[in-house]
């Protein structure tokens, strides 16, 4: 712990407070949430001007501002996020949508406007009330809609949308999963979903407290295609909590670590397109940033990639406060620092590429 960190704890609610909240949030959840009202929101915001710690200088991401968001009772639990220009869409693990517009000042996140919460509905068009059906952990794009991944029921649900402007009144429809995918996602926890440019999906398990060295990943094709399974290398106690695809086919992951007490962390990792396209074994990639309790983090669960007008990649991250008093809803923005070397290809990929160039010459 840094000198003086204890004095800042009540304001930032990091470290031990976060740990206690993670342990006690399940018991508090049912009493702190209630049905979502479809109405505009007046959100209270506090601007984060400095990320803190050494993560920024040691990593490959530049901090572009952040917010602490507070709202009425029932606000929180945001586990999936999409960003399109200045608009964003988030989904909670208790059955709610959050729409809004990001306010940027000199390229830095400075506020949120036009925020609105709506209840998420089930396949019958009924508002979702319970934790089991409401346990959305991830959000991805789809043609003419968005997809929600539900952890407790191992479901992928489609909702019609114009871009990310979801039709909050339309019933959901299920996307089929194989028996193997359902079993593995139930066993390890369904936590991340990312949509590729061809319409196929990447579904990733969290791992949770299970002592495993790899996390199962499923490449889910369009109907009629061949499902493919591979794995992402897991380091120590890091668990994947969110994912998105980048232009060119690379995949970015946000991961969380909790080692007890004040030992909490967040990191962002990049997996190369070569691995995502063809892997059948274990893949890995460079860590773009790793942050601990000395930085402005919480239970970071969602990540959305977008491209600025100048071509720079920007990542927007959001935390799940578990509807717990000692946790916070954070929205953080980072820009990818260039130049960034591409991740190493799969074993044999570089050799095959050299042979192809030699034959063509």
Secondary structure, 3 states (H helix, E strand, C coil): CCCCHHHHHHHHCCCHHHHHHHHHHHHHHHHHCCCCCCEECCCEEEEECCCCCCHHHHCCEEEEEEEEEECCCCCCCEEEEEEECCEEEEEECCCEEEEEEEEEECCEEEEEEEEEEEECECCCCCECCCHHHHCEEEEEEECCEEEEEECCCCEEEEEEEECCEECCCCCCEEECCCHHHHHHHHHHCEEEEEECCCCCEEEEECCCCCCCCEEEEEEECCCCCCCEEEEEECCCCCEEEEEEECCCCCEEEEEEEECCCCCEEEEEEEECHHHHHHCCCEECCCEEEEEECCCCCCCEEEEEEEECCCCCEEEEEEECCCCCCCCCEEEEEEEECCCCCCCCCCCCHHHHHHHHHHHHC
